[in-house]
Amino acid sequence: MKKISYCTIWRNKWITSHARTIEDFIVTFEQLAIIFKKWKEMGIKLSNDSGIGDDYARFYTSNIDVALKANFVFQFSGDKENYYLDTLSGDFFKVPEDKLSLIKR
């Protein structure tokens, strides 16, 4: 059985759109550094074909618990009852009920 890699797309556009001072920029980037350091500690990797040059970065992990704790989840607009994970293969994976407690809501 092939191992599933769960992924999320990180987009850099608009990250500092709220900034009004240099301090706002500092706070924003310090908070992002904390997130990425935590992801690194969790074993999350940056995909080689992530499109960083196009303002998108794709991060992935093969550990479903890590993906859920890192909040890789999303909901479809017509389905607000279920959570899903995207995969590097392009398939969507419905989060099992026994894993829902790991999601930050």
N, C-alpha and C positions, 0 to 999 in steps of 0.2 A: 504494500500500500504506500502510495506516494505521500510524503509529509506535506501538510498544508502550510503555506506562509501567509500570515495575516498582515495586511498593510494599511497604511494611512498616507494620505497626501498632505504635505505641509506646504502652504503657499505663503510666500514672504510679502506679497503685495498687500498694502494697507496696514501693515503691522504698526506703523507709527503714525497713522492718519489722525489719531487723537492728540498727538504731541503738540504742545504749545511752547515748551521750553526745552532746553538741553537736559534738564533734570528728568523730564518726561521720557526722553530718549534713553537716558541712563537706566531708569527704572524698568522700562520695557525690555531692554536688552539683557539686563541682569536677571529678570524673571525668565526670559527665554533660555538663558544659559543654565539656570537651575533645572528647567524642564529637560533640556538636552543632556545634561550631566546625569540626571536621574535615568533617562532612557538608556544611556550608555551603560550605566550600572546594571540595568535590567536585562541587558543583552540585545537591545534593539539595534538594528543595523540600517545603514543607508544603502538603498539599492543602487547598483552601478548604472542602471538605465533610468534614473529617476528624473531626468530633465531639469536638473538644477539650473542650467543656463537659461531655461524658459520660465524661471521663477517658481518652479515646482520641485519639491523633494519628496521622494517616496521612501518611507521607512517601513521596516518589516521585522517580524518575529515569527517563529514557528510554534511559540508557546501561547496557547489561547489565554491562559491566565494573565500573562504579561500584556497581551494585546488589550485585554479588558481593563486591566489596572491603568494602562496608559491612555485609556479612553479612545481607542481606535473605532469605537462603535458609531453607527448611524441608524436612522430610521427612514424608511421610505415615506414620502408625503401621504400616501393613502393607507399607510399601516403604522399607526402610532402606538400599537400594542406590542410590537416586536422590535428587537434590536438585531442588527446584522453587522457582520465584519466583511470587509472587502479582502480579496486574496490576490496574490501576485499573478495568479493565473487568470484573473478577471471574473472569477465566480464570486457569488455572495454566499455567505455562510450564516444561517440563523443561529443566534446565540442560544444554547440550550438553557432551559429554565434553571437548572442547578448551578449555572454560572452567573445568573443575573445579579447576584449580590456583590459581584466584583466590579460592577459598573458604577462609575461616579455619576450621580444624577443631580 
